[in-house]
Amino acid sequence: MSAQVFSLAGKRVWVAGHRGLVGSALLRRLGREPIGELITATSSDLDLRRQSETERFVADTRPDVLFLAAAKVGGIHANRSAQGEFLYDNLMIAANAIEASRNSGVERVVNLGSSCIYPRDAEQPIAEKALLKGPLEETNEGYAIAKISALEMGKMYRRQYGADVVSLMPTNLYGPGDNFDLMTSHVLPALMMKIHLAKLAGDGEVTVWGSGRPRREFLHVDDLADAAVFASENYDDDEHLNVGSGKDISIAELATLIADRIGWDGQLVFDTSMPDGMMRKLLDVSRLQSLGWSPSVSLSDGIGSTYEWMIDHEDELKR
């Protein structure tokens, strides 16, 4: 276990993006910490894409710590159809939040990114040093460039201004509060909803986008929140940290696992006209593990609890 370099005790903590998948998990996790005050704002109250609004909010609320979880996110379809929007929104959100934090003397910023920052053909498992070593996956290039820019901004602000910015790059996330919309969600919740609907309708087939052969790593969002709190107190460096489970699974295997947990025994049909994206994306998480952190939620258990959450909130998801 690494020596603690920072303490959240008594701090005023701002969670940007608190209503999202990651932000809501951070609220749950921070509820177990002796922080002084929790600061939040909805997107209708604060548009982080607007510099003046962001500067004014941070100057008024004076947080000591920022967990930057606000982002525009989506799956392959959403990413590839709105690349400019994904680039602009995420670039502005990160730049404004980090700059406002510097100007107002925020003590520590934890910037949450994405494993899509890495080159399409990166050596597997992907180590942090692979960043900027090759071309990106085209289907989510806009989002990836914005996240790379946020990471590099934190690094350069640390070097020039002494700003205390720590960046974490999580793998594919899932869990309570996820987006289950079939057109805009990521692969795990999309498959979960498809298979659930097939079970309800008595359908014997479910179509899965792509060949089913790509391999992906998944991390329960509560594990990410735990890693973020851990890193906020135990890591202090300008190089980002990968956050993941260290294990991957093929999309076909994932769909089968979800079907088993849901109790649907139909046939999976793979639509190869849809893009696969990167054929494999597994993070090297050895640096974070060497600090003393590892995930606690297994994929099977996480799928089960996420499905229960989805069922409990099904009426809300239909709105």
Beta strands, then each sheet from edge to edge (+ up, - down):
strand 1: 12-16
strand 2: 37-39
strand 3: 65-68
strand 4: 108-112
strand 5: 165-170
strand 6: 172-174
strand 7: 205-209
strand 8: 215-220
strand 9: 241-243
strand 10: 248-250
strand 11: 267-271
strand 12: 280-281
sheet 1: 2+ 1+ 3+ 4+ 5+ 9+
sheet 2: 6+ 8+ 10-
sheet 3: 6+ 8+ 12+
sheet 4: 7+ 11+
end
